[in-house]
Amino acid sequence: MKVLVLCVILLQGSQHVSAVELYEGDSVLLPCDFYTFDLDNPTVVWSREDLRPSTVHQRQLEGDELTEQNQAYRGRTSMIADALDSGDLTLNLTNLQLSDSGSYTCTVRVPTDELKITDVQLQVKERFPTWAIVLLVLLVLVLAVSGGLLFHFRHYFMSVYKVEVESGVKSVQLPCKTTAHLPVDAKVEWTDGDNRKVHVYENGSDRPADQHQDYRNRTKMKKNPLRTGDLSLTLRHPTGGDNNTYTCTVYNKEGDILMKNQVILDVRGGEIYSYE
Ligand SMILES: *[C@@H]1O[C@H](CO)[C@@H](O)[C@H](O)[C@H]1NC(C)=O
């Protein structure tokens, strides 16, 4: 009888090796087929010989026997309910870990014998390899740093002048020049960082009525600014209170912006007070 069983086993159990490649978190079916229904009290053991304990999953006639199961596989293995009746001994392994990579052996045991049915090589890969994550983090850092530098030094890229004077000087000139041809009916508007009108030039003349009171009688533009392209503004008696970013904007008759230029004024020393 034993000889007969062994012959059957040898005929059926043509051992084969297959390989499966998957990613972390995936599920996999490790195939194993064997006509166990002929056998007397069979036990199926899925194992990894490189682990201690080596048992990944064990199925007997009474059902799963997992007391010997390696803890790394707890709750992640299953076989179909009628595996021993159908001979489909496929192992369902879920939530794959990198450490699941290895050689899985499907073995059928009878009280008198043990037969290795199949080996399956499982290769679990990282979905995002560490080097890719490191590269991504570095890239983000480089972008953040260069973005920060660009923002910090934006004045250099945005043609923003910085004008520095000592307090007490009679006047300071905020430069704004263009070589572009400006229409004679363009409007020039100087504003400060609080969007208050510092000086308005429209229809060929200054518009003191439009300017903020802090700048009244303190501003002056050159003659024929639209013709010369020199829209610079002279600010008299600058004080620390005038420290600000000034914007020179040119509009055409339709209100489109033809040019825009910024000047930072830094008046050093002296008290901060404003002229009323
Ligand atoms: C494998 O087992 C998981 C969890 O029990 C289940 O959701 C999934 O459907 C099974 N896969 C197959 C092919 O039976």
Ligand as a Chemical Component Dictionary entry (heavy atoms), coordinates in Angstrom:
data_LIG
# 
_chem_comp.id                   LIG 
_chem_comp.type                 NON-POLYMER 
_chem_comp.pdbx_formal_charge   0 
_chem_comp.three_letter_code    LIG 
# 
loop_
_chem_comp_atom.comp_id 
_chem_comp_atom.atom_id 
_chem_comp_atom.alt_atom_id 
_chem_comp_atom.type_symbol 
_chem_comp_atom.charge 
_chem_comp_atom.model_Cartn_x 
_chem_comp_atom.model_Cartn_y 
_chem_comp_atom.model_Cartn_z 
_chem_comp_atom.pdbx_ordinal 
LIG C1 C1 C 0 -7.201  36.282 -0.813 1  
LIG O1 O1 O 0 -7.578  36.598 0.529  2  
LIG C2 C2 C 0 -8.125  37.890 0.685  3  
LIG C3 C3 C 0 -8.324  38.147 2.169  4  
LIG O2 O2 O 0 -9.033  37.105 2.766  5  
LIG C4 C4 C 0 -9.394  38.010 -0.128 6  
LIG O3 O3 O 0 -9.912  39.306 -0.013 7  
LIG C5 C5 C 0 -9.103  37.713 -1.573 8  
LIG O4 O4 O 0 -10.284 37.718 -2.328 9  
LIG C6 C6 C 0 -8.409  36.362 -1.706 10 
LIG N1 N1 N 0 -8.002  36.207 -3.102 11 
LIG C7 C7 C 0 -8.460  35.227 -3.857 12 
LIG C8 C8 C 0 -8.014  35.223 -5.274 13 
LIG O5 O5 O 0 -9.193  34.362 -3.424 14 
# 
loop_
_chem_comp_bond.comp_id 
_chem_comp_bond.atom_id_1 
_chem_comp_bond.atom_id_2 
_chem_comp_bond.value_order 
_chem_comp_bond.pdbx_ordinal 
LIG C1 O1 SING 1  
LIG C1 C6 SING 2  
LIG O1 C2 SING 3  
LIG C2 C3 SING 4  
LIG C2 C4 SING 5  
LIG C3 O2 SING 6  
LIG C4 O3 SING 7  
LIG C4 C5 SING 8  
LIG C5 O4 SING 9  
LIG C5 C6 SING 10 
LIG C6 N1 SING 11 
LIG N1 C7 SING 12 
LIG C7 C8 SING 13 
LIG C7 O5 DOUB 14 
# 
